[in-house]
Amino acid sequence: MTNNRRFVLVLALFLFLLVLGSVAVIIAKARIHPPSNGSAAANGPSVREPGKISAEKPAAESALKEEFNLPAHSLRVANKTFGFPAGGIPVLMYHAIESLPGNSLGVPPQQFAQEMQYLHQHGYQTLSLDVLRNLIQNPQNTALPTQPILLTFDDGYADNYRTAWPIMRQFGFTGTFFVVTAAVGSGMMTWDNLKDLAQEGNSIGSHTIHHYDLTTLSPIRLKQELADSKAAIEKELGISVFAFCYPSGRYNTATLAMLTQTGYTLAFTTEPGRVTASVSPLTLKRIRVPGGLSLNGFAKLLN
C-alpha cells in the first residue's frame, strides 16, 4: 500500500471518529436541556436544572419577611407601598388582656382573639418600631405592606405574654410592649418573658421606672425615670431602646426636651388618632381599644 493511500485511510478514520463524537455530545445535551415547547425529549424525560425553580418562592418570601419584619406564615399580600398611607397608620392601644370588671383597660381574651382574627381577615400586617422609625425619618424609601398597623401594650401585664402573644402569633402578628421596669417580675411579665418576645420579633419600649406623672417631677427625677428605665431594658434584653410611652398620657415641654436628651426618638401618647406624616415623632397618637367593645365597634375604630 502506497504512502498516499495510507494517508487517505488515516484521514478518513479520523473524520469518522470526529463526527461520531460530535453526535454523542449533541445527544447528551438534548437529554439535559430538553425542548422548551413543553413536550418530552425523544431520548428521555424532561430534566429541570437543579434548584432553579424550587428556590424562587422561598427566596421571595424570605425577602418580604425581612422587609416587613413579619413571620413567614402570615405573608398573604405581596403588594407594597412607600411612604405614609393617605389615611395614616392606626396604632392600637391595649393594656391587660383579661376581664377586669368595671375597668375598660381589661380586654377579655375572647374579644382580643376576635379582633386579631378581624385584622387578619382584612389584610392588616403589623409593623415593628424599627420600620415605623424608618418611615418617619425616610418615608419615600421605606416599604410598607398595603394595610399596616401597630399593636401596642402598656404596663407589661403578665397576660400580655401568657394570653395575647399566643393569639397574635397564631395570626402572624407582632407587637410593641411598653414596660414599667420596677414592676417587671412582680406579678407582671418577667425579663425572660420580655427576652422571648424580643427574640420573636416583637418591639420593647420604656414606660418609665415607676409609672409616675412625669409633669410633676423635678428635672433630676424626670431624667432618672427616662434614662434608667431605658438602660435597664437594654441591659436585660441586649437591645437598643428608642421608643417611649407616657404614663397616663401625661407630658409637657420639659418631658419632650428630656426625651430627646436621653436618646428617645419615638414616643406614644393616649391622644386619639392615627400616625401621619405631619405628627411629631414624640407625640404619636393611638387608638384605645376598651374592654367590652363589640366587633362592629372595633371595625368602626379602624374606619
C-alpha positions as CSV (number, residue, x, y, z in Angstrom):
1,M,0.0,0.0,0.0
2,T,1.4,3.3,-1.0
3,N,2.0,6.2,1.4
4,N,-0.7,8.3,-0.2
5,R,-3.4,5.5,0.3
6,R,-2.3,5.1,3.9
7,F,-2.7,8.8,4.5
8,V,-6.2,8.9,3.0
9,L,-7.3,5.9,5.1
10,V,-6.0,7.5,8.3
11,L,-7.6,10.8,7.5
12,A,-11.0,9.1,6.8
13,L,-10.8,7.2,10.1
14,F,-10.1,10.5,11.9
15,L,-13.0,12.3,10.4
16,F,-15.4,9.4,11.2
17,L,-14.4,9.4,14.8
18,L,-14.7,13.2,15.0
19,V,-18.3,13.1,13.6
20,L,-19.2,10.2,15.9
21,G,-18.0,12.2,19.0
22,S,-20.0,15.3,17.9
23,V,-23.2,13.3,17.6
24,A,-22.7,11.9,21.1
25,V,-22.2,15.4,22.6
26,I,-25.5,16.6,20.9
27,I,-27.4,13.6,22.3
28,A,-26.1,14.2,25.8
29,K,-27.1,17.9,25.7
30,A,-30.6,17.1,24.4
31,R,-31.1,14.8,27.4
32,I,-30.1,17.5,29.9
33,H,-31.8,20.5,28.2
34,P,-35.0,19.2,26.6
35,P,-37.0,21.2,24.0
36,S,-38.8,24.3,25.5
37,N,-42.2,23.6,23.9
38,G,-43.3,21.6,26.9
39,S,-43.0,18.1,25.3
40,A,-40.7,15.5,26.5
41,A,-37.4,14.9,24.6
42,A,-37.2,11.8,22.5
43,N,-34.3,10.4,24.4
44,G,-35.8,10.6,27.9
45,P,-37.9,12.7,30.4
46,S,-37.5,16.4,31.0
47,V,-34.8,17.3,33.5
48,R,-35.1,20.6,35.4
49,E,-32.0,22.5,36.2
50,P,-31.3,21.7,39.9
51,G,-32.7,24.2,42.3
52,K,-33.5,26.9,39.7
53,I,-37.3,27.0,40.2
54,S,-37.8,25.5,43.6
55,A,-35.7,28.3,45.2
56,E,-37.7,31.1,43.7
57,K,-40.7,31.2,46.0
58,P,-38.8,30.7,49.3
59,A,-36.4,33.5,48.3
60,A,-39.3,35.9,47.6
61,E,-41.0,35.0,50.9
62,S,-37.7,35.5,52.8
63,A,-37.2,38.9,51.3
64,L,-40.8,40.0,52.3
65,K,-40.4,38.6,55.8
66,E,-37.2,40.7,56.3
67,E,-38.6,43.8,54.7
68,F,-41.8,43.8,56.7
69,N,-40.5,42.1,59.8
70,L,-43.3,39.5,59.7
71,P,-43.4,35.8,60.3
72,A,-43.4,33.8,57.1
73,H,-46.7,32.1,57.7
74,S,-48.5,35.5,57.8
75,L,-47.4,36.6,54.3
76,R,-50.5,36.9,52.2
77,V,-50.1,40.1,50.2
78,A,-47.0,40.8,48.2
79,N,-48.1,44.4,47.3
80,K,-46.2,47.2,49.0
81,T,-46.2,50.9,49.1
82,F,-43.7,53.6,50.0
83,G,-44.4,56.5,52.4
84,F,-47.3,57.2,54.7
85,P,-50.7,55.8,53.6
86,A,-53.2,58.6,52.8
87,G,-55.2,58.0,56.0
88,G,-52.2,57.4,58.3
89,I,-51.3,54.3,60.2
90,P,-53.6,53.0,63.1
91,V,-51.8,52.2,66.3
92,L,-54.0,50.2,68.6
93,M,-53.5,50.6,72.4
94,Y,-54.2,47.7,74.8
95,H,-53.4,47.2,78.4
96,A,-54.4,43.9,80.2
97,I,-55.8,41.0,78.1
98,E,-58.2,39.7,80.7
99,S,-61.6,40.5,82.1
100,L,-61.4,43.3,84.7
101,P,-65.0,44.0,85.9
102,G,-65.7,47.8,86.0
103,N,-62.3,48.5,84.3
104,S,-62.3,49.0,80.5
105,L,-58.5,48.7,80.4
106,G,-59.0,44.9,80.6
107,V,-59.9,43.3,77.2
108,P,-61.3,39.8,77.6
109,P,-59.2,37.1,75.7
110,Q,-62.2,36.1,73.5
111,Q,-62.7,39.8,72.4
112,F,-59.0,40.1,71.7
113,A,-58.9,36.9,69.7
114,Q,-61.9,38.1,67.6
115,E,-60.2,41.4,67.0
116,M,-57.0,39.7,65.8
117,Q,-59.0,37.5,63.5
118,Y,-60.7,40.5,62.1
119,L,-57.4,42.2,61.4
120,H,-56.1,39.1,59.7
121,Q,-59.1,38.6,57.5
122,H,-59.0,42.2,56.4
123,G,-55.4,42.0,55.3
124,Y,-53.7,44.0,58.1
125,Q,-50.0,43.4,58.7
126,T,-48.1,44.6,61.8
127,L,-45.1,46.9,61.8
128,S,-42.2,46.9,64.1
129,L,-40.9,50.1,65.8
130,D,-37.8,49.9,63.6
131,V,-40.0,50.1,60.5
132,L,-42.1,53.0,61.9
133,R,-38.9,54.9,62.8
134,N,-37.5,54.4,59.3
135,L,-40.8,55.5,57.8
136,I,-40.8,58.8,59.8
137,Q,-37.2,59.5,59.1
138,N,-37.1,58.5,55.4
139,P,-40.7,57.9,54.2
140,Q,-40.1,57.8,50.5
141,N,-37.6,54.9,50.8
142,T,-39.5,52.8,53.4
143,A,-41.6,50.0,52.1
144,L,-44.8,49.1,53.8
145,P,-47.5,46.5,53.5
146,T,-50.7,47.8,52.0
147,Q,-52.6,47.6,55.3
148,P,-50.0,48.5,58.0
149,I,-50.9,48.6,61.7
150,L,-49.1,48.6,65.1
151,L,-50.3,46.8,68.2
152,T,-49.1,48.3,71.4
153,F,-49.5,47.1,75.0
154,D,-48.9,49.4,78.1
155,D,-47.6,48.5,81.5
156,G,-46.2,45.0,81.0
157,Y,-49.1,42.8,82.3
158,A,-48.3,39.1,82.6
159,D,-51.3,38.2,80.4
160,N,-49.6,40.1,77.5
161,Y,-47.2,37.2,77.3
162,R,-49.4,34.4,78.6
163,T,-52.6,35.2,76.6
164,A,-52.1,38.0,74.0
165,W,-48.8,36.8,72.4
166,P,-50.0,33.2,71.6
167,I,-53.1,34.7,69.9
168,M,-51.1,37.2,67.9
169,R,-48.6,34.6,66.9
170,Q,-51.4,32.4,65.5
171,F,-52.2,35.2,63.0
172,G,-48.6,36.1,62.3
173,F,-48.7,39.4,64.2
174,T,-46.0,41.1,66.3
175,G,-46.5,43.8,68.9
176,T,-44.8,46.6,70.9
177,F,-44.7,46.2,74.7
178,F,-44.1,49.2,76.9
179,V,-42.9,48.1,80.3
180,V,-42.6,49.7,83.8
181,T,-39.2,48.4,84.8
182,A,-39.6,48.5,88.6
183,A,-42.7,46.2,88.2
184,V,-41.0,43.6,86.0
185,G,-41.4,40.2,87.6
186,S,-43.7,41.2,90.4
187,G,-46.9,39.7,89.0
188,M,-46.1,41.3,85.7
189,M,-44.1,40.0,82.7
190,T,-40.6,38.8,83.7
191,W,-37.4,39.6,82.0
192,D,-37.3,36.1,80.5
193,N,-40.8,36.8,79.0
194,L,-39.7,40.0,77.5
195,K,-36.5,38.5,76.2
196,D,-38.5,35.8,74.5
197,L,-40.9,38.4,73.0
198,A,-37.9,40.4,71.6
199,Q,-36.3,37.3,70.1
200,E,-39.6,36.5,68.4
201,G,-39.6,39.9,66.6
202,N,-41.6,42.0,69.0
203,S,-40.6,45.5,70.0
204,I,-39.9,46.6,73.6
205,G,-40.1,50.2,74.8
206,S,-40.0,52.1,78.1
207,H,-42.9,53.1,80.2
208,T,-40.6,54.6,82.9
209,I,-39.4,53.0,86.2
210,H,-42.4,53.7,88.4
211,H,-45.2,55.0,86.2
212,Y,-45.2,58.4,87.8
213,D,-46.9,61.5,86.4
214,L,-43.9,63.0,84.6
215,T,-45.3,66.5,84.6
216,T,-44.9,66.6,88.4
217,L,-41.2,65.5,88.6
218,S,-38.1,67.6,89.1
219,P,-35.6,67.6,86.3
220,I,-33.4,65.1,88.1
221,R,-36.2,62.6,88.9
222,L,-37.5,63.0,85.3
223,K,-34.2,62.2,83.8
224,Q,-33.9,59.1,86.1
225,E,-37.3,57.8,85.1
226,L,-36.4,58.1,81.4
227,A,-32.7,57.2,81.3
228,D,-32.6,54.5,83.9
229,S,-35.6,52.6,82.6
230,K,-34.1,52.7,79.1
231,A,-30.7,51.5,80.4
232,A,-32.4,48.6,82.4
233,I,-34.2,47.3,79.4
234,E,-31.1,47.5,77.2
235,K,-29.0,45.7,79.8
236,E,-31.5,42.9,80.5
237,L,-32.5,42.3,76.9
238,G,-29.5,43.3,74.9
239,I,-31.5,45.5,72.6
240,S,-31.5,49.2,71.7
241,V,-34.4,51.1,73.2
242,F,-35.6,54.3,71.4
243,A,-39.3,54.3,72.0
244,F,-41.3,55.6,75.0
245,C,-44.9,55.6,76.2
246,Y,-46.1,58.4,78.5
247,P,-47.7,57.1,81.8
248,S,-51.4,58.0,81.6
249,G,-50.5,60.0,78.5
250,R,-49.2,63.0,80.5
251,Y,-46.3,65.1,79.3
252,N,-45.2,68.7,78.9
253,T,-42.4,70.6,77.2
254,A,-39.9,69.6,79.8
255,T,-40.8,65.9,79.2
256,L,-40.3,66.3,75.4
257,A,-36.9,68.0,75.9
258,M,-35.7,65.3,78.3
259,L,-36.8,62.5,76.0
260,T,-34.5,63.9,73.3
261,Q,-31.7,64.4,75.8
262,T,-31.9,60.8,77.0
263,G,-31.9,59.2,73.5
264,Y,-35.5,58.5,72.6
265,T,-36.7,59.2,69.0
266,L,-40.3,57.9,69.3
267,A,-42.9,58.5,72.0
268,F,-46.6,57.5,72.1
269,T,-49.5,59.4,73.8
270,T,-53.0,58.4,74.7
271,E,-54.4,61.1,72.3
272,P,-56.8,59.5,69.8
273,G,-55.9,59.5,66.2
274,R,-53.5,57.9,63.6
275,V,-49.8,58.3,62.9
276,T,-49.4,60.6,59.9
277,A,-46.5,62.4,58.3
278,S,-47.5,65.7,60.0
279,V,-47.4,64.4,63.6
280,S,-44.3,64.9,65.7
281,P,-42.4,61.6,66.4
282,L,-42.5,62.4,70.2
283,T,-46.3,62.8,70.3
284,L,-47.6,59.9,68.3
285,K,-51.4,59.2,68.5
286,R,-53.1,55.9,69.2
287,I,-56.5,54.3,69.2
288,R,-57.6,52.9,72.5
289,V,-59.4,49.5,72.4
290,P,-61.6,49.2,75.5
291,G,-62.9,46.0,77.1
292,G,-66.5,45.1,76.1
293,L,-66.2,46.7,72.7
294,S,-68.3,44.8,70.0
295,L,-66.7,43.6,66.8
296,N,-68.7,46.2,64.9
297,G,-67.4,48.8,67.2
298,F,-63.8,47.6,66.7
299,A,-64.3,47.9,62.9
300,K,-65.5,51.4,63.3
301,L,-62.4,52.3,65.2
302,L,-60.3,51.3,62.2
303,N,-62.5,53.0,59.7
